[in-house]
Amino acid sequence: MYIHTPMQFMTEHFFYMMQAWLPSETPVKLHWYRKEELLNLSGNGIRKLEEWDRIYDYAYYNDLGEPKKGSTYVRPILGGSTKYPYPRNIVGYAKLKAIK
C-alpha cells in the first residue's frame, strides 16, 4: 500500500481492506461510496496530472492525423465512439478541435 499526504488530494479516500468486489457484487451500503470514489478519480480534465494522482482521467487519441495538411492526413479519433471505443490515453494535453 502506498500512502500520500492529505495535502495531495481534494477529497478523503476510502480503503477497502482485505476484500474486493466487482461493481455488481458490491454490498448495497457501499454503492454510494463506490460512486463517489469513481467521480473523484475521474478528474475534471483541466488540471495537470501529478505523479501521485491515481489516473482515471482518460482522453481520446485525437492527434493521430494532421487534417490541416489535407484530407489524406485525416485520421479517426480513437476512443469515445461506438465504432472506436478504445484505446484511450492518459496524456494531459488539450483535445484537437474536430475538422469536418
C-alpha positions, 0 to 999 in steps of 0.5 A: 500500500502506498500512502500520500499526504492529505495535502495531495488530494481534494477529497478523503479516500476510502480503503477497502481492506482485505476484500474486493468486489466487482461493481455488481457484487458490491454490498448495497451500503457501499454503492454510494461510496463506490460512486463517489470514489469513481467521480473523484478519480475521474478528474475534471480534465483541466488540471495537470496530472501529478505523479501521485494522482491515481489516473482515471482521467482518460482522453481520446487519441485525437492527434493521430492525423494532421487534417490541416495538411489535407484530407489524406492526413485525416485520421479517426479519433480513437476512443469515445465512439461506438465504432472506436471505443478504445484505446484511450490515453492518459496524456494531459494535453488539450483535445484537437478541435474536430475538422469536418 
